[in-house]
Structure formats: C-alpha cells, structure tokens
C-alpha cells in the first residue's frame, strides 16, 4: 500500500468577495515547509487530514502584520 499527502494553501483577503487570493511564489517555500512539518506531526498522532494555518512575514519590520494563510491537507492512499 502506498500513500502520499496533498495540501493546498490560500491567502485570506477580506477586501475581495471570494475572501481568498492566490499564494505568491515568494511564500510557497515557507508554506510547503509548514505543511510538511504539520503533516508529519499530525500523521504521527493518527490523523489523515486537517487544517493548516500560517502567517508569513515579508520583511524584518516588526510593524508588518504578515500575510495570513489557511490551508487543508489529507493523506491519499493507493493500492
């Protein structure tokens, strides 16, 4: 039996009707690392799916509130 994890991220945007934005290329690596860590921790606890949350900061400026992301992951099993 084989399995792999799938995950998806979206940026929260309260000014658009959809409420979400595409993930900029410059944030993808950080979000992938977060997803990998969360999935490893949660699957060790027996979970097969769950939510993701992260805030990515673009600058070292302490006043930057960062970009808020949400996501979802799941394990996909194949024969």
C-alpha positions as CSV (number, residue, x, y, z in Angstrom):
1,X,0.0,0.0,0.0
2,X,1.2,3.5,-0.8
3,X,0.1,6.9,0.4
4,X,1.1,10.5,-0.2
5,X,0.0,13.8,1.3
6,X,-1.8,16.5,-0.7
7,X,-2.2,20.1,0.6
8,X,-3.5,23.4,-0.6
9,X,-2.9,26.9,0.7
10,X,-4.8,30.1,0.1
11,X,-4.3,33.7,1.3
12,X,-7.0,35.3,3.3
13,X,-8.3,38.5,1.8
14,X,-11.1,40.4,3.5
15,X,-11.4,43.0,0.7
16,X,-12.4,40.7,-2.1
17,X,-15.8,38.9,-2.5
18,X,-14.1,35.5,-2.7
19,X,-12.2,36.1,0.6
20,X,-9.0,34.4,-0.8
21,X,-6.1,35.2,-3.0
22,X,-3.5,33.1,-4.8
23,X,-0.3,32.3,-3.0
24,X,2.6,34.4,-4.2
25,X,5.7,32.5,-5.5
26,X,7.9,34.0,-2.8
27,X,5.8,32.5,0.0
28,X,5.4,29.0,-1.4
29,X,8.6,27.5,0.1
30,X,7.7,28.7,3.6
31,X,4.2,27.3,3.3
32,X,5.5,24.0,1.9
33,X,7.8,23.6,4.9
34,X,5.0,24.4,7.3
35,X,2.7,21.9,5.6
36,X,5.4,19.2,5.7
37,X,6.0,19.7,9.4
38,X,2.3,19.8,10.4
39,X,1.5,16.7,8.3
40,X,4.4,14.7,9.8
41,X,3.3,15.7,13.4
42,X,-0.4,15.0,12.8
43,X,0.0,11.7,10.9
44,X,2.2,10.5,13.8
45,X,-0.9,11.2,16.0
46,X,-3.0,9.1,13.6
47,X,-4.7,11.9,11.7
48,X,-5.4,11.6,8.0
49,X,-6.5,15.1,7.2
50,X,-6.7,18.5,8.8
51,X,-6.4,22.3,8.6
52,X,-3.3,24.4,8.1
53,X,-2.6,27.9,9.4
54,X,0.4,30.2,8.9
55,X,1.5,33.8,8.9
56,X,4.3,34.7,6.5
57,X,6.2,38.0,7.1
58,X,7.7,39.7,4.0
59,X,10.1,42.0,5.9
60,X,12.0,42.2,9.1
61,X,9.9,45.2,10.0
62,X,8.2,44.5,13.4
63,X,5.2,46.6,12.3
64,X,4.5,44.2,9.4
65,X,1.4,42.1,10.3
66,X,2.4,39.4,7.8
67,X,0.2,37.6,5.3
68,X,-2.3,35.2,6.7
69,X,-2.8,31.8,5.1
70,X,-5.1,28.9,5.6
71,X,-4.9,25.5,4.0
72,X,-6.1,21.9,4.1
73,X,-4.2,18.6,3.9
74,X,-5.1,15.0,3.5
75,X,-3.4,11.6,3.1
76,X,-4.3,9.8,-0.2
77,X,-3.9,6.1,-0.2
78,X,-3.4,4.0,-3.3
79,X,-3.2,0.3,-3.9
